[in-house]
Amino acid sequence: MNERILILGAGGQIGTELCEYLSRKHGSENVIATDIRAISHHDGPCEILDATDADALKQIVDKYSITTVYHLVAMLSATAEKMPEKGWALNMDSLFHVLNLARDKHIKKIFWPSSIAVFGLTTPKHNTPQRTIMEPGTVYGISKSAGELWCQYYHRVYGVDVRSIRYPGLISWKGEPGGGTTDYAVDIFYGAIKDNAYTSFLAEDTYLPMMYMSDAIRATVELMDAPDENVRTRTSYNLAGISFSPAELANAIKKAQPDFQIDYAPDFRNEIALSWPSSIDDSTAQTEWNWQPEYTLDRMVDEMLNGVKTKLNIKA
Ligand code: SER
């Protein structure tokens, strides 16, 4: 039977590009794009859906005979710190609704993203291992860490095929991030193109693991396509990407725009960033499903500068 895919949060940063990628792979008529707001970028079926509404979700699953759900709905780290209960409710309720659909055999397969936010101040900061101390300090991190354990539980107890990646900070120009601690690494490109300047809300030497969206999308699809027996980690996989600080990112931008100016006004998000790893060990993903990243810092910067110019209609 053909795969019939439902994307929750298809209008978001990951959803925008995943929707495009899966439409190319499976045909846009087999990709159902949903979000809390109307979607304009998809030429297959689109629906407005609140992922916390279990009945509405079930109706869409039935209506389109869905087999696979990519659950990309979440309140990210910076926003969830401002509304902890709402963040927890959104992140957890929506996950349970999707896990229960698979437990009750209405769908076959789930992708659900986790994050570097599952780690905390007591986690080894450099080359953070797949399995290590996890005491997340943010509401978002607590929700992702609990969610990982629920995924593992549903796999073990109910045989649910749920797969997950701990994404580093994601960098993209097609879809925009919102409410994350790692968003500076996207905002900086808009600052560079529009004003040749940017004020970073992270300190100059705050290192974080980051990843260009093309690598993240490829990782997601490769994990979903991996044979079941290879997916031996049912919490979530570490993915390393490229680690850099705001100062290093600014220097990479200066190679193309030598007059680019950066200054620093760290706020509460810098504290969050300091509790997260500076680099990640993703050898488990490499071993279990042959993960290999493609993007370097310079290649990512090049594509972002060109992409943001295209988006803003500025000649490269
Ligand atoms: N990018 C996310 C955030 O900053 C981390 O997964 O909240």
Residues whose N, C-alpha, C, O or C-beta is under 5 A from the ligand:
A	BS01	LIG	L76 S77 A78 S115 I116 A117 Y167 P168 G169 L170 G179 G180 T181 T182
